[in-house]
Amino acid sequence: MYPLKLHAHLNPGKWETYTKTQQVLMISNELNRALNSLKSNHHSDAEKCYERAIELTDLTVEDQRWDNGLKELLRFREGLSSLFLSKDIHLTRLYLSTLLLFNVEAYNMLH
């Protein structure tokens, strides 16, 4: 794992103390912030949100509890990288919805 730039207080061990639901909700929070930034035409703020979401997703990939969904999680991470470049509001909504499908409890909490 590379040294974390935006979440210096986190490490894989600490991240694993959070439930999978909490992990998904923290990543989705960053995507929601990105959506709000894009709606306000603050693209640089959205970039920071995507960076934080990518970093949290990288921590999630390291968590052994996600081994069954690792391939999907890595595809999701790849998509986040594309969002960082495109800053597409519709794709951001789609990726936020997709992320919530990784965890039923997180989905139910937000819908």
Buried (B, 14 or more C-beta within 10 A) or exposed (E): EEEBEEBEEBBBEEBBEBEBBBBBBBBBBBBBBBBEBBEEEBEEBBBBBBBBBBBBBBBBBBBEEBEEBEEEBBEBBEBBEEBBEEBEBEEBBEBBBBBBEBBEEBBEEEE
